[in-house]
């Protein structure tokens, strides 16, 4: 569940399917991460589209995005050296005011960790700067975590290690992998982006923004190059256009409230996912 007026962005595991090499794929994912940072997303969900994947899968996408979302001073400790991160140097800076380090009192310190495994009895394995290998920590009561999320760790001793999870980082966004239907199950107005959806106009935008504020924010899903959401969901463009014109849900419906065409005057045959992110979120996050 997201916070009030939160934003969850959903991109498919096939989002870099057309990238010629890993450098270009990393650069493209950097733009996705920039959009999540610029528009203050809470979560960036990578949902599976295995039929659309080519040389790079969802693990590649999640790793690069997760690395980009991690504070720079913790990246080496949390991620180490991975083949997926060979070209991490081309990632643009997110310029998010991360909060890490010691407390002002100089007593206990805090750092961040990356959840690598969710185990039984409320425990998770966390990759952190405290140890070379992941450590097992108890998740606080009432807190839910997913693999790939960052958590805030309060450290009372480093030798031996005494630490506890206190919550999730206050700044930045979390990168997780989840089925699309699962990502759409939380609070907020759920929006599918497609050139076959309802054309977003100035007058319509006001209603959408108001509905999102009432619902507690947005979950916005995007397609991949040459493979939009309709194809991923087994829907025909005609079915979407007809349903939108009739004011009824698109079937089969994984849980979208709206299908929106946020670039109704599109002149280019193809709009790249990273371009659609900035255009769409730039409109939907306008204030009333």
GIFENNOR-V33122 format. One record per residue. N is the residue number from 1. RES is the residue in one letter. PHI is phi as a letter, one per 20 degrees, with the letter a starting at -180 (* if undefined). D_CENTER is the distance of its C-alpha to the mean C-alpha in Angstrom with 1 decimal. Layout:
N	RES	PHI	D_CENTER
N	RES	PHI	D_CENTER
This chain:
1	X	*	13.6
2	X	e	12.3
3	X	f	14.7
4	X	g	16.9
5	X	l	15.6
6	X	e	12.0
7	X	c	9.1
8	X	d	6.2
9	X	d	4.9
10	X	d	5.7
11	X	c	7.2
12	X	e	10.1
13	X	f	11.4
14	X	e	14.1
15	X	f	12.4
16	X	d	14.8
17	X	f	17.7
18	X	e	20.1
19	X	f	19.7
20	X	f	23.3
21	X	b	22.5
22	X	f	20.1
23	X	f	20.7
24	X	f	19.6
25	X	f	16.5
26	X	f	15.5
27	X	f	16.4
28	X	f	14.3
29	X	f	11.1
30	X	f	12.3
31	X	f	12.4
32	X	f	8.8
33	X	f	8.1
34	X	f	11.1
35	X	f	10.0
36	X	f	7.1
37	X	f	10.0
38	X	f	12.7
39	X	e	11.6
40	X	l	10.8
41	X	f	7.4
42	X	e	7.5
43	X	c	4.2
44	X	c	0.5
45	X	e	3.7
46	X	d	6.3
47	X	d	9.4
48	X	f	12.9
49	X	c	15.2
50	X	f	17.8
51	X	f	20.5
52	X	e	18.8
53	X	f	18.0
54	X	c	20.7
55	X	e	21.2
56	X	c	17.6
57	X	d	15.8
58	X	f	12.4
59	X	f	13.5
60	X	f	14.0
61	X	f	10.7
62	X	f	8.9
63	X	f	11.8
64	X	f	11.7
65	X	f	8.2
66	X	f	9.0
67	X	f	12.3
68	X	f	11.3
69	X	e	9.5
70	X	e	12.8
71	X	g	15.9
72	X	g	18.2
73	X	f	21.1
74	X	d	19.3
75	X	f	17.8
76	X	f	21.1
77	X	f	21.8
78	X	e	18.5
79	X	d	17.9
80	X	m	21.5
81	X	d	22.4
82	X	c	20.6
83	X	f	21.4
84	X	f	17.9
85	X	d	18.0
86	X	g	21.4
87	X	d	20.4
88	X	f	18.0
89	X	f	20.6
90	X	e	19.6
91	X	f	16.1
92	X	f	16.6
93	X	f	16.7
94	X	e	14.1
95	X	l	17.0
96	X	e	15.3
97	X	f	18.2
98	X	g	17.3
99	X	c	19.9
100	X	c	21.3
101	X	o	24.9
102	X	e	27.9
103	X	f	28.9
104	X	g	31.6
105	X	f	34.2
106	X	m	33.9
107	X	e	33.9
108	X	f	30.9
109	X	d	27.9
110	X	c	24.2
111	X	b	21.6
112	X	c	18.2
113	X	c	17.6
114	X	d	15.1
115	X	f	15.5
116	X	d	16.9
117	X	b	18.6
118	X	d	18.9
119	X	d	22.7
120	X	f	25.3
121	X	l	26.9
122	X	m	24.0
123	X	d	23.6
124	X	c	20.9
125	X	e	21.3
126	X	c	19.7
127	X	e	19.9
128	X	b	21.2
129	X	f	23.7
130	X	f	26.3
131	X	b	27.2
132	X	f	27.0
133	X	d	25.9
134	X	g	23.3
135	X	d	25.0
136	X	e	25.1
137	X	c	24.3
138	X	e	24.7
139	X	e	21.9
140	X	g	23.3
141	X	g	24.6
142	X	n	22.3
143	X	d	19.1
144	X	d	16.6
145	X	c	14.4
146	X	c	12.5
147	X	g	12.9
148	X	n	10.8
149	X	f	10.4
150	X	e	12.5
151	X	c	15.6
152	X	e	18.4
153	X	d	21.7
154	X	e	25.1
155	X	d	27.7
156	X	d	31.4
157	X	b	32.8
158	X	e	31.8
159	X	b	35.0
160	X	f	34.9
161	X	f	31.3
162	X	c	30.9
163	X	b	27.5
164	X	b	25.4
165	X	e	21.9
166	X	d	22.0
167	X	q	18.5
168	X	d	15.0
169	X	g	14.7
170	X	f	15.5
171	X	d	13.8
172	X	n	10.7
173	X	c	7.1
174	X	e	6.3
175	X	d	4.8
176	X	c	6.5
177	X	d	8.4
178	X	a	10.0
179	X	f	12.4
180	X	f	11.7
181	X	f	14.5
182	X	f	13.2
183	X	f	10.0
184	X	e	12.5
185	X	e	14.9
186	X	e	14.1
187	X	f	15.5
188	X	o	15.0
189	X	e	16.0
190	X	e	14.2
191	X	c	14.5
192	X	e	14.8
193	X	e	15.4
194	X	a	18.6
195	X	f	21.8
196	X	e	23.6
197	X	e	22.3
198	X	f	24.1
199	X	f	24.7
200	X	e	23.3
201	X	d	26.3
202	X	f	27.1
203	X	f	28.7
204	X	f	26.0
205	X	g	23.3
206	X	g	25.1
207	X	f	25.0
208	X	f	21.3
209	X	f	20.5
210	X	f	23.0
211	X	f	21.7
212	X	f	18.2
213	X	f	19.8
214	X	f	22.0
215	X	f	19.2
216	X	n	17.2
217	X	p	14.4
218	X	c	12.2
219	X	c	9.9
220	X	c	9.9
221	X	d	9.9
222	X	c	11.0
223	X	e	13.5
224	X	d	14.6
225	X	g	17.8
226	X	l	20.8
227	X	b	19.0
228	X	e	17.6
229	X	g	16.4
230	X	g	20.2
231	X	f	21.1
232	X	f	18.3
233	X	e	19.5
234	X	m	23.1
235	X	d	23.9
236	X	e	26.4
237	X	g	26.0
238	X	f	29.3
239	X	f	28.1
240	X	f	25.2
241	X	f	27.5
242	X	f	30.2
243	X	f	28.1
244	X	f	26.7
245	X	f	30.3
246	X	e	31.7
247	X	m	29.1
248	X	c	28.2
249	X	f	25.1
250	X	e	24.1
251	X	d	25.2
252	X	f	23.9
253	X	d	21.2
254	X	f	18.1
255	X	p	17.6
256	X	e	17.1
257	X	e	19.2
258	X	b	19.3
259	X	d	19.3
260	X	c	19.4
261	X	e	20.7
262	X	e	19.5
263	X	c	21.7
264	X	f	24.9
265	X	e	27.1
266	X	g	25.3
267	X	d	28.0
268	X	f	26.2
269	X	f	26.2
270	X	c	22.6
271	X	d	19.7
272	X	f	17.1
273	X	g	13.4
274	X	f	12.8
275	X	f	15.8
276	X	f	14.8
277	X	g	11.6
278	X	f	14.0
279	X	f	16.8
280	X	f	15.0
281	X	f	13.2
282	X	f	16.5
283	X	e	18.4
284	X	f	16.5
285	X	e	16.2
286	X	f	19.9
287	X	e	22.0
288	X	f	24.9
